[in-house]
Amino acid sequence: MGLGACLSALFTMKEAVSTSHCSQPNTIEYEMAMEWCLLQSRSDSWWKSLHKQQGQDLRKLMANLKSK
């Protein structure tokens, strides 16, 4: 690669526009991400509750089977 090509590449990199990696609060992407986080939190809570209930049901079933 020649000196001219290197300088050209350097100027191109300096002129590149920097963009944020994360979404900004004033975009639809941000709103959708916030909604997704809320729904994910609700889902996690629901699954945790379901697993707790199933564990209780299994313990009752096992105790019932052992007593027979």
mmCIF file of the C-alpha atoms, coordinates in Angstrom:
data_MODEL
# 
_entry.id   MODEL 
# 
loop_
_atom_site.group_PDB 
_atom_site.id 
_atom_site.type_symbol 
_atom_site.label_atom_id 
_atom_site.label_alt_id 
_atom_site.label_comp_id 
_atom_site.label_asym_id 
_atom_site.label_entity_id 
_atom_site.label_seq_id 
_atom_site.pdbx_PDB_ins_code 
_atom_site.Cartn_x 
_atom_site.Cartn_y 
_atom_site.Cartn_z 
_atom_site.occupancy 
_atom_site.B_iso_or_equiv 
_atom_site.pdbx_formal_charge 
_atom_site.auth_seq_id 
_atom_site.auth_comp_id 
_atom_site.auth_asym_id 
_atom_site.auth_atom_id 
_atom_site.pdbx_PDB_model_num 
ATOM 1  C CA . MET A 1 1  ? 0.000   0.000   0.000  1.00 0.00 ? 1  MET A CA 1 
ATOM 2  C CA . GLY A 1 2  ? 1.468   3.317   -1.037 1.00 0.00 ? 2  GLY A CA 1 
ATOM 3  C CA . LEU A 1 3  ? 1.740   6.513   0.978  1.00 0.00 ? 3  LEU A CA 1 
ATOM 4  C CA . GLY A 1 4  ? -1.142  8.116   -0.921 1.00 0.00 ? 4  GLY A CA 1 
ATOM 5  C CA . ALA A 1 5  ? -3.446  5.204   -0.154 1.00 0.00 ? 5  ALA A CA 1 
ATOM 6  C CA . CYS A 1 6  ? -2.482  5.296   3.537  1.00 0.00 ? 6  CYS A CA 1 
ATOM 7  C CA . LEU A 1 7  ? -3.163  9.029   3.792  1.00 0.00 ? 7  LEU A CA 1 
ATOM 8  C CA . SER A 1 8  ? -6.456  8.604   1.955  1.00 0.00 ? 8  SER A CA 1 
ATOM 9  C CA . ALA A 1 9  ? -7.523  5.871   4.379  1.00 0.00 ? 9  ALA A CA 1 
ATOM 10 C CA . LEU A 1 10 ? -6.489  8.040   7.362  1.00 0.00 ? 10 LEU A CA 1 
ATOM 11 C CA . PHE A 1 11 ? -8.546  11.011  6.138  1.00 0.00 ? 11 PHE A CA 1 
ATOM 12 C CA . THR A 1 12 ? -11.532 8.747   5.481  1.00 0.00 ? 12 THR A CA 1 
ATOM 13 C CA . MET A 1 13 ? -11.384 7.379   9.039  1.00 0.00 ? 13 MET A CA 1 
ATOM 14 C CA . LYS A 1 14 ? -11.166 10.920  10.475 1.00 0.00 ? 14 LYS A CA 1 
ATOM 15 C CA . GLU A 1 15 ? -14.219 12.017  8.458  1.00 0.00 ? 15 GLU A CA 1 
ATOM 16 C CA . ALA A 1 16 ? -16.331 9.028   9.522  1.00 0.00 ? 16 ALA A CA 1 
ATOM 17 C CA . VAL A 1 17 ? -19.390 9.897   11.575 1.00 0.00 ? 17 VAL A CA 1 
ATOM 18 C CA . SER A 1 18 ? -19.432 8.445   15.053 1.00 0.00 ? 18 SER A CA 1 
ATOM 19 C CA . THR A 1 19 ? -22.688 6.826   16.108 1.00 0.00 ? 19 THR A CA 1 
ATOM 20 C CA . SER A 1 20 ? -23.782 5.617   19.492 1.00 0.00 ? 20 SER A CA 1 
ATOM 21 C CA . HIS A 1 21 ? -23.748 1.878   20.133 1.00 0.00 ? 21 HIS A CA 1 
ATOM 22 C CA . CYS A 1 22 ? -26.735 2.080   22.489 1.00 0.00 ? 22 CYS A CA 1 
ATOM 23 C CA . SER A 1 23 ? -30.182 3.318   21.576 1.00 0.00 ? 23 SER A CA 1 
ATOM 24 C CA . GLN A 1 24 ? -31.112 6.879   22.465 1.00 0.00 ? 24 GLN A CA 1 
ATOM 25 C CA . PRO A 1 25 ? -34.162 7.792   24.604 1.00 0.00 ? 25 PRO A CA 1 
ATOM 26 C CA . ASN A 1 26 ? -35.849 9.703   21.777 1.00 0.00 ? 26 ASN A CA 1 
ATOM 27 C CA . THR A 1 27 ? -36.103 6.742   19.364 1.00 0.00 ? 27 THR A CA 1 
ATOM 28 C CA . ILE A 1 28 ? -38.664 4.019   18.703 1.00 0.00 ? 28 ILE A CA 1 
ATOM 29 C CA . GLU A 1 29 ? -35.875 1.484   19.274 1.00 0.00 ? 29 GLU A CA 1 
ATOM 30 C CA . TYR A 1 30 ? -35.496 2.735   22.841 1.00 0.00 ? 30 TYR A CA 1 
ATOM 31 C CA . GLU A 1 31 ? -39.251 2.602   23.490 1.00 0.00 ? 31 GLU A CA 1 
ATOM 32 C CA . MET A 1 32 ? -39.433 -0.941  22.142 1.00 0.00 ? 32 MET A CA 1 
ATOM 33 C CA . ALA A 1 33 ? -36.447 -2.011  24.238 1.00 0.00 ? 33 ALA A CA 1 
ATOM 34 C CA . MET A 1 34 ? -38.008 -0.585  27.387 1.00 0.00 ? 34 MET A CA 1 
ATOM 35 C CA . GLU A 1 35 ? -41.281 -2.368  26.651 1.00 0.00 ? 35 GLU A CA 1 
ATOM 36 C CA . TRP A 1 36 ? -39.409 -5.614  25.991 1.00 0.00 ? 36 TRP A CA 1 
ATOM 37 C CA . CYS A 1 37 ? -37.570 -5.287  29.334 1.00 0.00 ? 37 CYS A CA 1 
ATOM 38 C CA . LEU A 1 38 ? -40.878 -4.816  31.165 1.00 0.00 ? 38 LEU A CA 1 
ATOM 39 C CA . LEU A 1 39 ? -42.447 -7.817  29.427 1.00 0.00 ? 39 LEU A CA 1 
ATOM 40 C CA . GLN A 1 40 ? -39.349 -9.928  30.098 1.00 0.00 ? 40 GLN A CA 1 
ATOM 41 C CA . SER A 1 41 ? -39.504 -9.025  33.786 1.00 0.00 ? 41 SER A CA 1 
ATOM 42 C CA . ARG A 1 42 ? -43.177 -10.020 33.946 1.00 0.00 ? 42 ARG A CA 1 
ATOM 43 C CA . SER A 1 43 ? -42.420 -13.276 32.147 1.00 0.00 ? 43 SER A CA 1 
ATOM 44 C CA . ASP A 1 44 ? -39.555 -14.097 34.524 1.00 0.00 ? 44 ASP A CA 1 
ATOM 45 C CA . SER A 1 45 ? -41.845 -13.471 37.496 1.00 0.00 ? 45 SER A CA 1 
ATOM 46 C CA . TRP A 1 46 ? -44.561 -15.666 36.005 1.00 0.00 ? 46 TRP A CA 1 
ATOM 47 C CA . TRP A 1 47 ? -42.160 -18.552 35.339 1.00 0.00 ? 47 TRP A CA 1 
ATOM 48 C CA . LYS A 1 48 ? -40.682 -18.285 38.834 1.00 0.00 ? 48 LYS A CA 1 
ATOM 49 C CA . SER A 1 49 ? -44.157 -18.471 40.339 1.00 0.00 ? 49 SER A CA 1 
ATOM 50 C CA . LEU A 1 50 ? -45.086 -21.448 38.146 1.00 0.00 ? 50 LEU A CA 1 
ATOM 51 C CA . HIS A 1 51 ? -41.923 -23.357 39.084 1.00 0.00 ? 51 HIS A CA 1 
ATOM 52 C CA . LYS A 1 52 ? -42.533 -22.673 42.770 1.00 0.00 ? 52 LYS A CA 1 
ATOM 53 C CA . GLN A 1 53 ? -46.103 -23.970 42.502 1.00 0.00 ? 53 GLN A CA 1 
ATOM 54 C CA . GLN A 1 54 ? -44.979 -27.071 40.594 1.00 0.00 ? 54 GLN A CA 1 
ATOM 55 C CA . GLY A 1 55 ? -42.336 -27.784 43.250 1.00 0.00 ? 55 GLY A CA 1 
ATOM 56 C CA . GLN A 1 56 ? -44.976 -27.607 45.971 1.00 0.00 ? 56 GLN A CA 1 
ATOM 57 C CA . ASP A 1 57 ? -47.281 -29.884 43.989 1.00 0.00 ? 57 ASP A CA 1 
ATOM 58 C CA . LEU A 1 58 ? -44.491 -32.418 43.457 1.00 0.00 ? 58 LEU A CA 1 
ATOM 59 C CA . ARG A 1 59 ? -43.597 -32.443 47.164 1.00 0.00 ? 59 ARG A CA 1 
ATOM 60 C CA . LYS A 1 60 ? -47.249 -33.076 48.060 1.00 0.00 ? 60 LYS A CA 1 
ATOM 61 C CA . LEU A 1 61 ? -47.487 -35.862 45.473 1.00 0.00 ? 61 LEU A CA 1 
ATOM 62 C CA . MET A 1 62 ? -44.282 -37.536 46.678 1.00 0.00 ? 62 MET A CA 1 
ATOM 63 C CA . ALA A 1 63 ? -45.421 -37.345 50.307 1.00 0.00 ? 63 ALA A CA 1 
ATOM 64 C CA . ASN A 1 64 ? -48.782 -38.809 49.324 1.00 0.00 ? 64 ASN A CA 1 
ATOM 65 C CA . LEU A 1 65 ? -47.120 -41.683 47.420 1.00 0.00 ? 65 LEU A CA 1 
ATOM 66 C CA . LYS A 1 66 ? -44.764 -42.514 50.304 1.00 0.00 ? 66 LYS A CA 1 
ATOM 67 C CA . SER A 1 67 ? -47.635 -42.716 52.775 1.00 0.00 ? 67 SER A CA 1 
ATOM 68 C CA . LYS A 1 68 ? -49.437 -45.389 50.699 1.00 0.00 ? 68 LYS A CA 1 
# 
